[in-house]
Amino acid sequence: MKITAFFFILFTITLAACGQTSGPETNSPPPQPIQPRSAEMTGDSISTRFQPPDGYERTPAEPGTFAFYLRNLPLKPVGSPVHLFDGRKKSRQDVHAAVIDMDTGDRDLQQCADAIMRLRAEFLFGEKRYSDIRFNFTNGFPAEYAKWREGQRITVNGNRCAWRNTGRPSTSYEDFRKYLVQVFTYAGTLSLSKELSSKSIEKLEIGDVFIQGGSPGHAVIVVDVAQHKNTGEKVFQLAQSYMPAQEIHVLKNPKDPALSPWYRLDFGETLETPEWRFSKADLVGW
C-alpha cells in the first residue's frame, strides 16, 4: 500500500505523539476484556488501595459510569514494576504509585493518548455502548467501532481513508482489540486533543484528561477525585502510559510526597507530574 507524502506527514505526526512507533506483530493468545474489580476486594483496585487524605471523601460515582470504572480499575500487587510492551522494565521506576492490571498489546502503540482511548473504549465496550466507541484519526477521519462490528474495514489511499466491506461481522473482544490497534496507529495526542472539550479546572472530575497535542505531546487521565467535607477543596489522582508503550500506571505526586498519589486541585499555574508539565488550560473532558 503506497502512502503519499501528505498522508505520510500525518502518519508521522500521529506516531510521534509520545514518540509512538509501530512494532512487529506476534502470535499471542486472544486478549480478554478488562473489568473493574469490586470495591470489597481490599487493596487490589484504585479505590481500595489509596484512601483519601484526612477530612476528604470520594466524590460519588455510580456503577455503570466511566468514573466508577476508572476508580475500580484492577491493580497489580504492591511494588510491581512498570513493564514496556516488549516485557522490558521501564527505565524509570520512580514515577508510579501502582500499576494497572491491563495488558499493553505486543506492539509499540499503546502510549499516552492511546492508553486513554483504550480505557474509554474498554468501558464503553463493557457497557455495550458500541455506537459510542469512536475516535478520529489525525487527518480527521472518524473511526467508528459500530461500522467495524458490521464487517467494514478502513482502507488508506494516500491522504484519504474510507470504509470498505472487506471484513466479516464480529462482536468478539478479539476483533474489538484489532479495531483499537488501527486507532492507535492513526490517532494520538493531536487528534484526541481536538476531539475533547475544554473545561474549567474547578469542574474537574474523574475521566477528565490533561493533554497537550503535538509532536511530541502527552496526556494523563484523572482516575479518582475526593473532596474535603468542610471546605469543598478537591484532590485527584492521575494515570498515564508513556513512551515506549508501557503498562498504565498511577502517578506519584513529585511536588508533594506527603499527599502523593493525590494532587491538589489548587496546584497553581503548573501541574507537575513526574514526566510532564501541564497547565490548567490543558484540562479537557468527554
C-alpha positions in Angstrom: 0.0 0.0 0.0 1.5 3.3 -1.1 1.2 6.3 1.2 1.6 9.7 -0.4 3.8 12.4 1.2 0.8 14.2 2.6 -0.6 11.3 4.5 2.9 10.2 5.4 3.3 13.5 7.3 0.0 12.9 9.1 1.1 9.4 9.9 4.4 10.6 11.2 2.8 13.2 13.4 0.5 10.6 14.8 3.3 8.1 15.6 5.4 10.9 17.0 2.8 11.8 19.6 4.5 10.5 22.8 7.2 9.1 20.5 4.9 6.4 19.1 6.3 3.9 16.6 4.9 0.6 15.3 6.5 -2.8 16.0 6.3 -6.3 14.7 3.2 -8.4 15.1 3.5 -11.6 17.1 1.2 -14.6 17.6 -0.2 -14.3 21.1 -3.3 -15.6 23.0 -6.6 -13.8 22.3 -6.9 -10.8 24.7 -9.5 -10.7 27.4 -11.8 -7.8 28.5 -10.6 -5.8 31.5 -13.3 -5.4 34.1 -13.3 -3.2 37.2 -12.9 -5.0 40.4 -15.4 -4.9 43.3 -14.6 -2.3 46.0 -14.8 -5.1 48.5 -11.6 -6.7 47.3 -9.2 -4.9 49.6 -6.1 -3.3 48.1 -6.3 -4.5 44.5 -8.1 -1.6 43.0 -7.6 2.2 42.9 -10.5 2.7 45.3 -9.3 0.3 47.9 -5.5 0.8 47.8 -5.5 4.6 48.1 -7.6 6.2 50.8 -8.4 9.9 50.6 -6.4 12.3 52.8 -7.9 13.0 56.3 -11.0 15.1 56.0 -11.7 14.1 52.4 -14.2 11.7 51.0 -14.5 10.4 47.4 -17.0 12.1 45.1 -20.0 10.0 44.1 -19.5 7.5 41.2 -22.5 5.3 40.3 -22.0 1.8 38.8 -22.1 1.9 35.0 -20.3 5.2 34.8 -16.9 5.9 33.5 -15.9 7.3 36.9 -16.9 4.1 38.6 -14.9 2.1 36.0 -11.7 4.1 36.5 -11.9 4.2 40.2 -12.2 0.4 40.4 -9.6 -0.5 37.9 -7.6 -3.6 38.9 -4.1 -3.1 40.2 -1.1 -5.4 40.2 0.4 -6.3 43.5 2.1 -3.6 45.6 5.6 -2.9 44.4 5.1 -4.2 40.9 7.4 -2.5 38.3 6.1 -0.9 35.1 6.9 -3.0 32.0 7.2 -2.0 28.4 5.2 -3.6 25.6 8.1 -6.0 24.9 8.5 -7.2 28.5 11.4 -5.0 29.5 11.2 -2.8 32.5 10.6 0.9 32.1 13.8 2.8 32.6 12.2 5.0 35.4 10.6 3.1 38.2 10.3 6.1 40.5 7.2 7.7 38.9 4.4 5.3 39.7 2.4 4.5 42.8 0.7 1.5 41.3 0.4 -0.4 38.1 -3.0 -1.1 36.5 -3.5 -4.7 35.7 -4.1 -4.3 31.9 -2.0 -5.6 29.0 -0.3 -3.2 26.6 -0.5 -5.3 23.5 2.6 -6.6 21.8 3.4 -3.5 19.6 4.8 -0.1 20.5 1.4 1.6 20.1 -0.4 2.0 23.4 1.3 5.1 24.6 -0.2 8.2 26.3 -3.3 9.2 24.3 -3.7 5.6 23.2 -3.9 4.4 26.7 -6.6 6.9 27.5 -8.6 5.9 24.4 -8.1 2.2 25.5 -9.6 2.9 28.9 -12.6 4.8 27.4 -13.2 2.1 24.8 -12.9 -0.7 27.3 -15.5 1.0 29.5 -17.9 1.5 26.6 -17.4 -2.0 25.3 -18.1 -3.4 28.7 -21.3 -1.4 28.9 -22.3 -2.5 25.4 -22.4 1.1 24.3 -20.8 0.2 20.9 -22.2 3.2 19.0 -20.3 5.5 21.4 -16.9 4.0 20.6 -15.5 6.4 18.0 -12.1 8.1 17.7 -10.8 10.4 15.0 -7.6 9.8 13.1 -5.0 12.5 12.9 -6.4 13.5 9.5 -9.9 13.9 11.0 -11.4 10.6 9.7 -13.9 9.2 12.2 -13.2 5.6 13.0 -16.5 4.2 14.3 -16.5 0.8 16.0 -20.1 0.2 15.1 -19.1 0.0 11.5 -16.2 -2.3 12.3 -18.6 -4.7 14.1 -20.6 -4.8 10.8 -17.6 -6.1 9.0 -16.4 -2.9 7.4 -12.7 -2.1 7.5 -10.8 1.2 7.0 -8.6 1.5 3.9 -6.0 4.2 3.4 -5.2 5.6 0.0 -2.8 8.5 0.1 -4.4 11.1 2.3 -7.8 9.5 2.2 -9.5 7.0 4.4 -12.6 5.1 3.5 -14.8 2.2 4.8 -14.9 -0.9 2.7 -16.8 -4.2 3.2 -13.7 -6.3 3.4 -14.2 -8.0 6.8 -16.7 -10.2 8.5 -19.3 -9.0 11.0 -17.9 -9.8 14.5 -18.9 -8.9 18.1 -15.8 -10.6 19.6 -13.5 -8.9 22.0 -10.5 -10.0 19.9 -11.8 -8.1 16.9 -12.5 -5.1 19.1 -8.9 -5.1 20.0 -7.9 -5.2 16.3 -10.0 -2.1 15.8 -8.1 -0.4 18.6 -4.8 -1.3 17.0 -5.8 0.6 13.9 -7.0 3.5 16.0 -3.7 3.6 17.9 -1.8 3.6 14.6 -3.5 6.6 13.1 -4.6 8.6 16.2 -2.7 10.3 19.0 -2.5 13.3 21.3 -3.0 15.7 18.4 -6.3 14.1 17.3 -7.6 13.4 20.8 -6.9 17.0 21.9 -9.2 18.2 19.1 -12.0 15.7 20.0 -12.3 16.6 23.7 -13.8 19.7 25.1 -12.0 22.3 27.2 -13.4 22.8 30.7 -12.5 24.9 33.7 -10.3 23.4 36.4 -13.0 23.9 39.0 -15.2 21.4 37.2 -12.6 18.7 37.2 -14.0 15.2 37.6 -13.0 11.5 37.1 -12.3 10.7 33.5 -11.1 14.2 32.5 -7.8 14.5 30.7 -4.8 16.8 30.8 -3.5 16.9 27.3 -1.0 18.7 25.1 -1.4 17.7 21.5 1.7 17.7 19.4 4.9 16.0 18.3 5.7 15.0 20.9 2.7 15.6 23.1 1.5 13.9 26.2 -1.8 13.2 28.1 -2.7 11.9 31.5 -6.2 10.9 32.8 -7.9 11.6 36.1 -8.8 8.3 37.7 -10.1 9.4 41.1 -11.3 12.5 42.9 -12.0 13.3 46.6 -13.4 16.4 48.2 -12.9 17.9 51.6 -16.0 17.5 53.8 -15.9 21.1 55.1 -14.0 23.3 52.6 -15.0 21.6 49.4 -11.4 21.5 48.2 -10.7 18.7 45.7 -7.8 16.4 45.3 -7.3 13.9 42.4 -5.2 11.1 41.1 -3.7 10.7 37.7 -2.7 7.7 35.5 -0.6 7.5 32.3 1.2 5.4 29.8 4.3 6.9 28.2 6.9 6.1 25.6 7.7 3.4 24.6 4.3 1.8 25.0 4.1 0.6 28.6 1.7 -0.5 31.3 -0.7 2.2 32.5 0.3 3.4 36.0 -1.0 5.6 38.7 1.4 8.6 39.1 3.2 9.8 42.2 3.0 13.5 43.1 6.6 14.7 42.9 5.8 18.1 44.4 4.0 16.8 47.5 5.2 13.4 48.5 3.2 13.5 51.7 0.0 13.9 49.7 1.0 11.5 46.9 -0.5 9.9 44.9 -3.1 12.6 45.3 -2.8 16.1 43.7 -4.4 19.3 44.9 -6.8 21.0 42.5 -5.2 24.3 43.5 -1.8 23.3 42.1 -1.0 26.8 40.9 -0.1 27.7 37.3 1.7 24.4 36.5 0.6 20.8 37.2 3.9 19.0 37.6 3.8 15.2 37.0 6.9 13.0 37.2 7.5 13.1 33.4 5.5 16.1 32.1 4.2 19.6 33.0 0.7 20.7 32.2 -1.3 23.9 32.8 -4.9 24.5 33.9 -5.8 25.2 30.2 -4.8 21.7 29.3 -7.9 20.2 31.0 -10.5 18.6 28.7 -13.4 16.3 29.1 -15.5 13.9 27.1 
